[in-house]
Amino acid sequence: MITVVAIILSSFLCTLVAGFLFAFAVVIMPGIKNLNDREFIQAFQVIDNIIQKNQPLFMLLWLGSLIISIAALISGIIQLDGLNLLLLITAVLIYLLGVQLPTIIVNVPLNNRLQTLDASRATDTDIKIARDSFETRWNRWNRIRTFLACLASVLLIILVYLL
């Protein structure tokens, strides 16, 4: 019973994370892309600052998805077998390695580097360099995270159906 509840919660939270990443991929980043370099940097800094200040609902969602997915995996290894266990292991590994890990090693460091730039005082050249070294790489990895978060969510939803 604990395993089923953990898998349902994991499915729900991972799907919300997928939606969050999807919103960045199809609305937020394309929207601010149209701004000039300085405005782009400032807009992203403002958006990211909300996350960086540990917005409680966001932190509950992000960390909760991580914790409950690991808990579901541990519980599932003990209680599940066959296809159900394979789906769970696959979904959680995709989520941990394809969403959480790139966030930690790529996207957050890019965010942090951008946060150190004082966009109101930086030269136009510094602003352009900052945007050029940030935007393409951040967007590429966000699209990867989005796809893999959606894939993990689909696998978890299928697993919930099978249980």
C-alpha positions as CSV (number, residue, x, y, z in Angstrom):
1,M,0.0,0.0,0.0
2,I,2.8,2.4,0.9
3,T,4.4,1.7,-2.5
4,V,1.2,2.5,-4.4
5,V,0.7,5.8,-2.6
6,A,4.4,6.8,-3.1
7,I,4.1,6.0,-6.8
8,I,0.9,8.0,-7.2
9,L,2.5,11.0,-5.4
10,S,5.7,10.6,-7.4
11,S,3.6,10.5,-10.6
12,F,1.8,13.7,-9.6
13,L,4.8,15.7,-8.5
14,C,7.0,14.6,-11.5
15,T,4.1,15.6,-13.8
16,L,4.0,19.0,-12.1
17,V,7.7,19.4,-12.6
18,A,7.4,18.4,-16.2
19,G,4.7,21.1,-16.6
20,F,6.9,23.7,-15.0
21,L,9.8,22.9,-17.3
22,F,7.4,22.8,-20.3
23,A,6.1,26.3,-19.4
24,F,9.7,27.5,-19.5
25,A,10.4,25.8,-22.8
26,V,7.3,27.0,-24.7
27,V,6.2,30.3,-22.9
28,I,8.7,31.9,-20.6
29,M,12.0,31.6,-22.6
30,P,10.4,32.2,-26.0
31,G,8.7,35.2,-24.5
32,I,11.8,36.8,-23.0
33,K,13.8,35.9,-26.1
34,N,12.2,38.8,-27.9
35,L,13.7,41.3,-25.3
36,N,17.0,43.0,-25.9
37,D,20.1,41.5,-24.2
38,R,19.9,43.7,-21.1
39,E,16.1,43.2,-20.7
40,F,16.5,39.5,-21.2
41,I,19.1,39.2,-18.5
42,Q,17.1,41.3,-16.1
43,A,13.9,39.4,-16.8
44,F,15.5,36.0,-16.3
45,Q,17.2,37.3,-13.1
46,V,13.8,38.4,-11.7
47,I,12.2,35.1,-12.6
48,D,15.1,33.0,-11.2
49,N,15.3,35.1,-8.1
50,I,11.9,33.9,-7.0
51,I,13.1,30.3,-7.3
52,Q,16.5,31.1,-5.7
53,K,14.8,32.6,-2.6
54,N,13.3,29.2,-2.0
55,Q,9.7,30.0,-2.9
56,P,7.9,27.5,-0.6
57,L,5.5,25.9,-3.1
58,F,8.2,25.5,-5.7
59,M,10.6,24.0,-3.2
60,L,7.9,21.6,-2.0
61,L,7.3,20.6,-5.6
62,W,10.9,20.2,-6.6
63,L,12.3,18.6,-3.5
64,G,9.1,16.7,-2.9
65,S,9.3,15.1,-6.4
66,L,12.9,14.0,-5.7
67,I,12.3,12.6,-2.2
68,I,9.0,10.8,-3.0
69,S,10.5,9.3,-6.2
70,I,13.4,7.9,-4.3
71,A,11.0,6.6,-1.6
72,A,8.8,5.0,-4.2
73,L,11.9,3.4,-5.8
74,I,13.1,1.9,-2.5
75,S,9.6,0.7,-1.5
76,G,9.1,-0.6,-5.0
77,I,12.3,-2.6,-5.0
78,I,11.0,-4.4,-1.9
79,Q,7.4,-4.9,-3.0
80,L,7.3,-5.0,-6.8
81,D,8.6,-7.4,-9.5
82,G,8.5,-7.9,-13.2
83,L,7.2,-5.2,-15.5
84,N,6.0,-3.0,-12.6
85,L,9.4,-2.9,-11.1
86,L,11.1,-2.3,-14.4
87,L,8.7,0.6,-15.1
88,L,9.4,2.1,-11.7
89,I,13.2,1.8,-11.9
90,T,13.2,3.2,-15.5
91,A,11.0,6.1,-14.6
92,V,12.8,7.1,-11.5
93,L,16.3,6.8,-13.1
94,I,15.1,8.9,-16.1
95,Y,13.8,11.5,-13.6
96,L,16.9,11.5,-11.4
97,L,19.5,11.3,-14.2
98,G,17.6,13.2,-16.9
99,V,15.9,16.0,-14.9
100,Q,17.4,16.4,-11.4
101,L,21.1,15.8,-12.4
102,P,21.2,18.2,-15.3
103,T,19.4,20.8,-13.2
104,I,22.2,20.5,-10.6
105,I,25.2,20.4,-12.9
106,V,24.0,22.6,-15.8
107,N,21.0,24.8,-15.3
108,V,21.5,26.0,-11.7
109,P,25.2,26.9,-12.3
110,L,24.1,28.9,-15.4
111,N,21.4,30.6,-13.4
112,N,23.9,31.4,-10.6
113,R,26.5,32.8,-12.9
114,L,23.8,35.0,-14.5
115,Q,22.6,36.2,-11.0
116,T,26.1,37.6,-10.3
117,L,25.9,40.0,-13.2
118,D,24.7,43.5,-12.3
119,A,22.7,44.1,-15.5
120,S,22.1,47.7,-14.7
121,R,25.8,48.5,-14.6
122,A,27.4,46.0,-17.0
123,T,28.6,47.2,-20.4
124,D,26.6,46.2,-23.5
125,T,29.5,43.9,-24.4
126,D,29.4,42.1,-21.0
127,I,25.6,41.8,-21.3
128,K,25.9,40.3,-24.8
129,I,28.6,37.8,-23.7
130,A,26.5,36.8,-20.7
131,R,23.4,36.2,-22.8
132,D,25.4,34.3,-25.5
133,S,27.0,32.0,-22.9
134,F,23.7,31.4,-21.1
135,E,20.7,31.3,-23.4
136,T,21.4,28.5,-26.0
137,R,22.9,26.1,-23.5
138,W,20.2,26.7,-20.8
139,N,17.4,26.2,-23.4
140,R,19.0,23.1,-24.8
141,W,19.2,21.5,-21.4
142,N,15.8,22.7,-20.4
143,R,14.3,21.0,-23.5
144,I,16.1,17.8,-22.6
145,R,14.8,18.0,-19.0
146,T,11.3,18.7,-20.2
147,F,11.3,15.7,-22.6
148,L,12.7,13.4,-19.9
149,A,10.4,14.7,-17.2
150,C,7.4,14.0,-19.5
151,L,8.7,10.5,-20.3
152,A,9.2,9.7,-16.6
153,S,5.7,11.0,-15.9
154,V,4.1,8.9,-18.6
155,L,5.9,5.8,-17.3
156,L,4.8,6.5,-13.8
157,I,1.2,7.0,-15.0
158,I,1.3,3.7,-16.8
159,L,2.6,2.1,-13.7
160,V,-0.2,3.5,-11.6
161,Y,-2.7,2.1,-14.1
162,L,-1.1,-1.3,-13.9
163,L,-1.1,-1.4,-10.1
